[in-house]
Structures are given as structure tokens and as C-alpha cells.
Amino acid sequence: MIGHMRTILVVDDHAGFRTYATAFLAACGFRVVGEAADGRAALEASSQLRPDVILLDIQLPDIDGFEVARQVLAEPDRPTIILTSTRDAQDYGRRIEESGAAGFVTKARLTAVALREILG
């Protein structure tokens, strides 16, 4: 159990991925406290729900994940952010490292091992 009942917010504009990620993360021991389909909803949900972790898609329809991460990480009691995308990390250059996120995993490689490596 990686999550040890840590709370998590799932942010992705694809409903199918949100459904998959929610089930997968629950099986890993997380308590999924909410979902958001775009950046504005992610900022609102993060503020209201105060999750321990946010699984955050980079490519969102309004505010990209990098900007969401920047705003969320400027708040007190900031969560751990794991960025995700269908694209590979090298497609984003140094932006992932500079985002303040704890790590990055492609959607295709979202596994318990990958989460353990990022979250410790």
C-alpha cells in the first residue's frame, strides 16, 4: 500500500483516465477525495479539499499543469504534486524539473512502482 490512506486529487481532462486513475490509486491505498477536469477546477478543488497529493495532467484545456502546480505550491500546506502526461518527459525539457513537482510519470507507466519511486 503506497498511499497509506493519503488523500489524493486526480486532475485530467479525460474522464476515462480519471476513472482509471481513481480506481488504481484507491487500490494503492490512497483515498481519492476529488477529481477535476481542468486547471481552474483543480485550483478550486485543491483549495477546498487540501489533498496530500495531486496527480496532475500537464495538458489541460484552460490552465496548463505547470501553472496549476506553480499556484498550488505557492500556498501554505502545499501538497505533493505528481505530473502526468501522454507525452514523454523530454518533450517538456526542463519545465518538469522547474515546476516544483515531486516527479513525473507518463500515463502509460502509472504503476505502483513508479508512485513508490516518486513518493518514497
C-alpha positions as semicolon CSV with decimal commas, in nm:
position;residue;x (nm);y (nm);z (nm)
1;M;0,000;0,000;0,000
2;I;0,182;0,306;-0,125
3;G;-0,077;0,563;-0,032
4;H;-0,118;0,460;0,333
5;M;-0,454;0,641;0,312
6;R;-0,302;0,968;0,198
7;T;-0,560;1,182;0,025
8;I;-0,523;1,249;-0,346
9;L;-0,686;1,472;-0,608
10;V;-0,694;1,346;-0,968
11;V;-0,673;1,618;-1,235
12;D;-0,717;1,522;-1,600
13;D;-0,937;1,641;-1,885
14;H;-1,014;1,284;-1,998
15;A;-1,294;1,127;-1,793
16;G;-1,178;0,775;-1,881
17;F;-0,832;0,837;-1,740
18;R;-0,978;0,995;-1,425
19;T;-1,192;0,683;-1,373
20;Y;-0,894;0,451;-1,428
21;A;-0,660;0,658;-1,208
22;T;-0,918;0,680;-0,928
23;A;-0,962;0,302;-0,918
24;F;-0,588;0,238;-0,947
25;L;-0,496;0,489;-0,675
26;A;-0,762;0,353;-0,439
27;A;-0,614;0,005;-0,490
28;C;-0,273;0,152;-0,398
29;G;-0,409;0,275;-0,066
30;F;-0,494;0,636;-0,147
31;R;-0,822;0,800;-0,054
32;V;-0,932;0,985;-0,367
33;V;-1,101;1,300;-0,236
34;G;-1,186;1,459;-0,569
35;E;-1,142;1,492;-0,942
36;A;-1,103;1,792;-1,169
37;A;-1,123;1,819;-1,548
38;D;-0,937;2,149;-1,595
39;G;-0,693;2,384;-1,428
40;R;-0,948;2,619;-1,272
41;A;-1,138;2,329;-1,118
42;A;-0,806;2,184;-0,997
43;L;-0,714;2,506;-0,817
44;E;-1,057;2,526;-0,656
45;A;-1,056;2,158;-0,553
46;S;-0,703;2,184;-0,413
47;S;-0,802;2,486;-0,206
48;Q;-1,122;2,326;-0,075
49;L;-1,010;1,965;-0,030
50;R;-0,647;2,016;0,078
51;P;-0,524;1,681;-0,059
52;D;-0,187;1,535;0,042
53;V;-0,107;1,454;-0,322
54;I;-0,226;1,580;-0,661
55;L;-0,194;1,365;-0,973
56;L;-0,184;1,650;-1,226
57;D;-0,209;1,624;-1,603
58;I;0,015;1,876;-1,778
59;Q;-0,203;1,930;-2,084
60;L;-0,529;2,079;-1,957
61;P;-0,777;2,278;-2,169
62;D;-0,750;2,608;-1,982
63;I;-0,454;2,649;-1,746
64;D;-0,172;2,401;-1,806
65;G;-0,047;2,175;-1,530
66;F;0,274;2,373;-1,488
67;E;0,080;2,688;-1,398
68;V;-0,157;2,493;-1,171
69;A;0,148;2,346;-0,993
70;R;0,305;2,691;-0,955
71;Q;-0,010;2,834;-0,797
72;V;-0,078;2,535;-0,571
73;L;0,281;2,519;-0,450
74;A;0,271;2,887;-0,354
75;E;0,007;2,808;-0,091
76;P;0,079;2,706;0,269
77;D;0,036;2,333;0,343
78;R;0,123;2,256;-0,014
79;P;0,056;1,907;-0,146
80;T;0,297;1,675;-0,322
81;I;0,243;1,706;-0,697
82;I;0,297;1,426;-0,944
83;L;0,279;1,547;-1,303
84;T;0,149;1,317;-1,574
85;S;0,101;1,327;-1,949
86;T;0,063;1,104;-2,250
87;R;0,382;1,267;-2,377
88;D;0,732;1,178;-2,257
89;A;0,922;1,389;-2,005
90;Q;1,180;1,502;-2,262
91;D;0,901;1,670;-2,460
92;Y;0,879;1,926;-2,178
93;G;1,250;1,992;-2,137
94;R;1,342;2,148;-1,803
95;R;0,985;2,258;-1,727
96;I;0,914;1,945;-1,520
97;E;1,224;1,995;-1,302
98;E;1,146;2,365;-1,263
99;S;0,779;2,307;-1,176
100;G;0,837;2,212;-0,813
101;A;0,659;1,879;-0,868
102;A;0,790;1,574;-0,682
103;G;0,805;1,379;-1,006
104;F;0,660;1,288;-1,343
105;V;0,514;0,968;-1,482
106;T;0,361;0,906;-1,823
107;K;0,002;0,787;-1,814
108;A;0,108;0,459;-1,977
109;R;0,359;0,398;-1,695
110;L;0,138;0,488;-1,399
111;T;0,226;0,192;-1,177
112;A;0,270;0,121;-0,809
113;V;0,648;0,106;-0,864
114;A;0,651;0,448;-1,032
115;L;0,447;0,601;-0,749
116;R;0,672;0,443;-0,487
117;E;0,980;0,591;-0,658
118;I;0,827;0,939;-0,655
119;L;0,661;0,936;-0,314
120;G;0,918;0,731;-0,127
